[in-house]
Amino acid sequence: MANSKPLMAKSSGTAADAAVQSALRTLDAGISGVSALTAALQGPLGVAFAETVDIIRNAKGRVIVTGLGKSGHVARKIAATLASTGTPAFFVHAAEAGHGDLGMITPDDVIIALSWSGEQPEMKNLVNYSSRFAIPMIALTSSATSSLGEAARIVLELPKAREACPHNLAPTTSSLMQAAIGDAIAIALLEGRGFTALEFANFHPGGKLGAMLKFVRDIMHTGEAIPVKPLGTQMSDALVEMSSKGFGCVCIVDADGDIAGIITDGDLRRHMRPDLMTALVDEVMTKNPRTIPPGMLATEMLETLNSSKPAVTVLIVAEGKRPVGIVHVHDVLRAGVA
């Protein structure tokens, strides 16, 4: 029989220890870089950062994030984070800009240009275009006196930090610092405009984030699937409804169709007696049951289920007092919320 266990790479203890020590040195270098960035933000960099957030917030157009090499990859990520958190943004490759992509940039836009050295010749066309059409340019660089820094309206001068690379060459710590300041800009803008989870959901309909941002109305059972019986119903009929719908409960409504109560497995146990089947639901139901609105986020619904005392696994969805759906904890799990 074939071995179903995954194959594991084997290495000597010395080699494994060396790899872990290398990883720790890399992370320590990154921590040092971010710590230096934090300290710089409490000084002159903080002033430039606040000006950056302000100019982006008041821009009529979009944020154009540009760079090349490793800085280009980080620029793509910054543009994506800005766009997903409510700040219209996209990436323009610095080298491609001079071959027609400058046409993507309008006078209403703001440019964030990433270059650690600030001396990449490919930036020249973007710099000239920014100057010609008075497009604000923010330089994200380690040198305010570089060509890029001198040409920019605002300079986010990042503190110089040693790369994790033992030769101090491969962009590692510097890339992390660029990404970190990009995240900081995006979140400052998000918080400044009061960007909500509901707005976030509009930009993230897919994947795990999409699942976490589903609404109760997206996963609830509706119509004939809702177990419902009116006041005055005998318990024998209510139990048939409860069993056939498979939710372990039945919603009791009054003559107007408004929720009057609910009967659950727990109610059956509490009222167990010889004449239970001939009793009326009015005598057994729990009045004023907890309900949730269809516009609640599924993650909030899951928190409601988890925090309920006693524990519950199903909730009635209501608009006002009228039942419009029912949700079981399994529906939340199937949707990938948890």
C-alpha positions in Angstrom: 0.0 0.0 0.0 1.3 3.4 -0.9 2.3 5.7 1.9 -0.3 8.4 2.1 1.7 10.7 4.4 3.2 13.8 2.7 7.0 13.6 2.0 8.9 15.8 4.4 12.3 17.3 3.5 15.1 15.9 5.6 18.0 18.0 6.7 20.6 17.7 9.3 20.1 19.5 12.6 23.0 21.9 11.8 21.5 22.9 8.5 18.1 23.4 10.0 19.5 25.5 12.8 21.4 27.6 10.3 18.2 28.2 8.3 16.3 29.2 11.3 19.0 31.6 12.5 19.1 33.1 9.0 15.3 33.7 9.2 15.7 35.3 12.6 18.3 37.7 11.3 16.1 38.6 8.4 13.2 39.3 10.7 15.3 41.2 13.1 16.5 43.4 10.2 12.9 44.0 9.2 11.9 44.9 12.8 14.7 47.3 13.0 13.6 49.0 9.8 10.0 49.3 10.8 11.1 50.6 14.3 13.2 53.3 12.6 10.2 54.2 10.4 8.1 54.5 13.6 10.6 56.8 15.1 10.9 58.9 12.0 7.1 59.4 11.9 7.3 61.1 15.2 9.6 63.7 13.6 9.8 65.4 10.2 8.5 62.3 8.4 5.3 62.7 10.3 4.7 66.2 8.9 5.3 65.0 5.3 3.0 62.0 6.0 0.1 64.2 7.2 0.6 66.4 4.1 0.5 63.3 1.9 -2.8 62.0 3.4 -4.3 65.5 3.0 -3.3 66.0 -0.6 -4.7 62.5 -1.5 -7.9 63.0 0.4 -8.6 66.3 -1.4 -7.6 65.1 -4.9 -10.3 65.1 -7.5 -8.8 62.2 -9.4 -7.0 59.0 -8.5 -3.7 58.0 -6.9 -1.1 56.8 -9.4 1.5 54.6 -7.8 4.6 54.0 -9.8 8.0 52.4 -9.5 10.1 49.6 -11.1 12.1 46.7 -9.9 11.3 45.7 -6.3 9.9 49.1 -5.7 7.5 48.5 -8.6 6.2 45.3 -7.0 5.6 47.2 -3.7 3.9 50.0 -5.7 1.5 47.5 -7.2 0.6 46.3 -3.7 0.1 49.8 -2.4 -2.2 50.7 -5.3 -4.2 47.5 -4.7 -4.5 48.3 -0.9 -5.6 51.9 -1.6 -8.2 50.8 -4.1 -9.6 48.1 -1.9 -10.0 50.5 1.0 -11.9 53.2 -0.9 -9.1 55.4 -2.4 -9.3 55.0 -6.3 -5.8 54.0 -7.3 -3.8 52.1 -9.9 -0.3 51.2 -10.8 1.7 52.6 -13.7 5.1 51.0 -14.5 7.7 53.7 -14.5 9.4 52.4 -17.7 6.2 51.9 -19.6 5.0 55.4 -18.7 7.2 56.9 -21.4 5.7 54.5 -24.0 2.1 55.7 -23.9 1.0 55.0 -20.3 1.5 58.6 -19.3 -1.9 59.0 -21.0 -3.5 57.2 -18.1 -2.5 60.1 -15.8 -4.7 63.3 -15.6 -4.0 66.7 -14.0 -6.6 65.8 -11.3 -4.5 62.8 -10.1 -1.7 62.4 -7.5 1.4 60.4 -8.1 3.3 58.4 -5.5 6.7 57.5 -6.9 8.7 54.7 -5.2 12.5 54.6 -5.6 14.8 53.8 -2.8 17.7 55.6 -4.3 15.6 58.2 -6.0 18.0 58.1 -9.0 16.4 55.7 -11.4 16.6 57.2 -14.9 13.4 55.5 -16.0 11.6 58.0 -13.7 12.6 61.0 -15.8 9.6 60.9 -18.1 7.2 60.7 -15.2 8.9 63.5 -13.4 8.8 65.8 -16.5 5.1 64.9 -17.1 4.3 65.7 -13.5 6.0 69.1 -13.7 4.5 70.0 -17.1 0.9 69.4 -16.0 1.3 70.4 -12.3 0.4 67.0 -11.1 1.4 66.6 -7.4 4.1 64.0 -7.0 5.0 62.4 -3.7 8.4 60.7 -3.6 8.8 57.6 -1.4 12.6 57.4 -1.2 15.5 57.2 1.2 17.1 60.4 -0.1 15.3 63.7 -0.1 18.2 65.2 -2.1 18.0 62.7 -4.9 16.7 63.7 -8.3 13.3 62.3 -7.5 13.2 63.9 -4.1 14.2 67.3 -5.5 11.5 67.1 -8.2 8.6 66.0 -5.8 6.2 68.3 -4.1 6.3 66.1 -0.9 9.1 63.7 0.1 8.5 60.8 2.4 12.1 60.2 3.3 12.4 56.8 4.8 15.3 56.2 7.2 18.2 54.3 5.8 18.3 50.8 7.2 20.5 47.8 6.5 19.1 45.2 4.2 18.6 41.7 5.6 20.8 40.5 2.7 24.3 39.8 4.2 25.8 41.9 1.3 23.4 44.8 2.0 22.3 44.6 -1.6 19.0 42.7 -2.1 16.0 44.9 -1.3 14.5 43.3 1.8 14.3 45.7 4.8 13.8 48.6 2.4 10.9 46.9 0.6 9.2 46.1 3.9 9.5 49.7 5.0 8.0 50.9 1.7 5.1 48.5 2.0 4.6 49.5 5.7 4.4 53.3 4.9 2.0 52.4 2.0 -0.3 50.5 4.4 -0.1 53.4 6.8 -1.3 55.9 4.1 -4.1 53.6 3.1 -5.4 53.1 6.6 -5.1 56.8 7.5 -7.2 57.6 4.5 -9.7 54.8 5.4 -10.1 56.0 8.9 -10.3 59.7 7.9 -13.3 59.1 5.6 -15.0 56.7 8.0 -14.8 53.8 5.5 -17.1 51.1 6.9 -17.1 47.3 6.7 -20.2 47.5 4.5 -18.3 49.7 2.0 -15.4 47.3 2.2 -17.7 44.4 1.3 -18.5 46.2 -2.0 -14.9 45.8 -3.1 -14.3 42.2 -1.8 -17.2 40.0 -3.0 -14.9 36.9 -3.5 -12.5 34.7 -1.4 -12.3 34.5 2.3 -12.9 38.3 2.7 -16.0 38.0 0.6 -17.3 35.2 2.8 -16.6 37.2 5.9 -18.5 40.2 4.5 -21.6 38.3 3.4 -24.9 39.5 4.8 -27.5 37.4 6.6 -29.8 37.8 3.6 -27.2 36.1 1.4 -27.3 32.9 3.4 -30.7 32.7 5.0 -33.5 30.3 4.1 -36.7 32.0 3.0 -40.3 31.3 2.0 -41.6 27.7 2.5 -38.3 26.7 4.2 -39.2 28.8 7.3 -40.9 26.7 10.0 -43.9 28.7 11.0 -47.2 28.0 12.8 -49.9 30.4 14.1 -51.0 30.8 17.7 -53.6 28.3 18.7 -51.9 25.4 16.9 -51.7 22.1 18.7 -48.2 20.9 19.6 -48.6 17.8 17.5 -48.9 19.9 14.3 -46.1 22.2 15.5 -43.8 19.2 15.9 -44.6 18.0 12.4 -43.6 21.4 11.1 -40.5 21.5 13.3 -39.4 18.0 12.1 -40.1 18.5 8.4 -38.2 21.8 8.1 -35.2 20.4 10.0 -34.1 23.5 12.0 -35.0 22.2 15.4 -37.4 25.0 16.0 -40.7 26.5 14.8 -41.6 30.2 14.7 -45.0 31.1 16.2 -46.9 34.1 14.6 -50.0 36.0 15.6 -53.0 36.7 13.4 -51.1 39.6 11.7 -48.1 37.4 10.8 -45.9 39.0 13.4 -43.6 36.9 15.6 -45.2 35.9 18.9 -42.7 33.3 20.0 -40.5 30.3 19.2 -40.5 26.7 20.2 -37.1 24.9 20.3 -35.9 21.5 21.4 -35.1 23.1 24.7 -38.8 24.2 25.1 -39.9 20.6 24.5 -37.6 19.3 27.2 -38.8 21.9 29.7 -42.5 21.2 29.0 -42.4 17.4 28.6 -45.6 16.0 30.0 -48.2 13.3 29.0 -50.5 15.8 27.3 -47.8 17.8 25.5 -49.1 16.7 22.1 -52.6 18.1 22.7 -51.3 21.3 24.3 -51.3 24.6 22.4 -48.2 26.3 21.2 -49.2 29.3 23.2 -48.4 27.4 26.4 -45.0 26.0 25.3 -43.4 28.8 23.2 -40.7 31.2 24.4 -42.1 34.7 23.9 -40.2 37.5 22.3 -37.4 35.4 20.9 -34.1 37.0 19.7 -34.2 37.8 16.0 -31.7 39.4 13.6 -32.2 41.7 10.6 -31.3 40.5 7.0 -28.9 43.4 6.7 -26.6 42.1 9.5 -23.2 40.9 8.5 -22.9 37.1 8.8 -19.8 37.5 11.0 -21.9 39.5 13.4 -24.6 36.8 13.3 -21.9 34.2 14.2 -20.8 36.4 17.2 -24.5 36.6 18.3 -24.8 32.8 18.2 -21.5 32.3 20.1 -22.4 34.9 22.8 -26.0 33.6 23.4 -26.8 32.2 26.8 -28.1 29.6 26.7 -26.3 28.6 23.5 -28.4 28.7 20.3 -27.6 27.3 16.8 -30.4 28.9 14.8 -31.9 32.4 14.6 -35.1 33.8 13.0 -34.5 36.7 10.5 -37.1 39.4 10.8 -38.0 42.7 9.2 -39.7 44.5 12.0 -41.7 41.7 13.7 -42.3 39.7 10.5 -40.2 36.6 9.9 -38.5 36.7 6.5 -35.9 34.0 6.9 -34.1 31.5 9.2 -30.3 30.9 9.5 -28.5 27.9 11.1 -24.9 28.0 12.2 -24.2 25.4 9.6 -25.2 27.9 6.9 -22.6 30.3 8.2 -20.0 27.6 8.1 -20.9 26.5 4.6 -20.6 30.1 3.4 -16.9 30.0 4.7 -17.5 32.8 7.3 -15.9 30.9 10.1 
